[in-house]
Amino acid sequence: MEEVRKENEKRERILELKEAIKKAEAEWNTSDVEKLKKELRGLTNESFLTKIFKSDGRY
């Protein structure tokens, strides 16, 4: 149950970051755009790696 809650929170944060990136791009705020994209990449890479290692019990 805890894993589901954490995954939902992560998805919410990813959506929030995507919206913030769109807003920052519209305002031509390049420093914020880069910072937000870096945070988004960190979250999505973490999710991807977690799925890979959880799906294969050999690791």
Contact map, one row per residue, 1 for C-alpha under 8 A:
11111000000000000000000000000000000000000000000000000000000
11111100000000000000000000000000000000000000000000000000000
11111110000000000000000000000000000000000000000000000000000
11111111000000000000000000000000000000000000000000000000000
11111111100000000000000000000000000000000000000000000000000
01111111110000000000000000000000000000000000000000000000000
00111111111000000000000000000000000000000000000000000000000
00011111111100000000000000000000000000000000000000000000000
00001111111110000000000000000000000000000000000000000000000
00000111111111000000000000000000000000000010000000000000000
00000011111111100000000000000000000000000000000000000000000
00000001111111110000000000000000000000000000000000000000000
00000000111111111000000000000000000000000000000000000000000
00000000011111111100000000000000000000010011000000000000000
00000000001111111110000000000000000000000000000000000000000
00000000000111111111000000000000000000000000000000000000000
00000000000011111111100000000000000110010000000000000000000
00000000000001111111110000000000000000010000000000000000000
00000000000000111111111000000000000000000000000000000000000
00000000000000011111111100000000000100000000000000000000000
00000000000000001111111110000001100110000000000000000000000
00000000000000000111111111000000000000000000000000000000000
00000000000000000011111111100000000000000000000000000000000
00000000000000000001111111111101100000000000000000000000000
00000000000000000000111111111100100000000000000000000000000
00000000000000000000011111111000000000000000000000000000000
00000000000000000000001111111000000000000000000000000000000
00000000000000000000000111111100000000000000000000000000000
00000000000000000000000111111111100000000000000000000000000
00000000000000000000000110011111110000000000000000000000000
00000000000000000000000000001111111000000000000000000000000
00000000000000000000100100001111111100000000000000000000000
00000000000000000000100110001111111110000000000000000000000
00000000000000000000000000000111111111000000000000000000000
00000000000000000000000000000011111111100000000000000000000
00000000000000001001100000000001111111110000000000000000000
00000000000000001000100000000000111111111000000000000000000
00000000000000000000000000000000011111111100000000000000000
00000000000000000000000000000000001111111110000000000000000
00000000000001001100000000000000000111111111000000000000000
00000000000000000000000000000000000011111111100000000000000
00000000000000000000000000000000000001111111110000000000000
00000000010001000000000000000000000000111111111000000000000
00000000000001000000000000000000000000011111111100000000000
00000000000000000000000000000000000000001111111110000000000
00000000000000000000000000000000000000000111111111000000000
00000000000000000000000000000000000000000011111111100000000
00000000000000000000000000000000000000000001111111110000000
00000000000000000000000000000000000000000000111111111000000
00000000000000000000000000000000000000000000011111111100000
00000000000000000000000000000000000000000000001111111110000
00000000000000000000000000000000000000000000000111111111000
00000000000000000000000000000000000000000000000011111111101
00000000000000000000000000000000000000000000000001111111100
00000000000000000000000000000000000000000000000000111111100
00000000000000000000000000000000000000000000000000011111111
00000000000000000000000000000000000000000000000000001111111
00000000000000000000000000000000000000000000000000000001111
00000000000000000000000000000000000000000000000000001001111
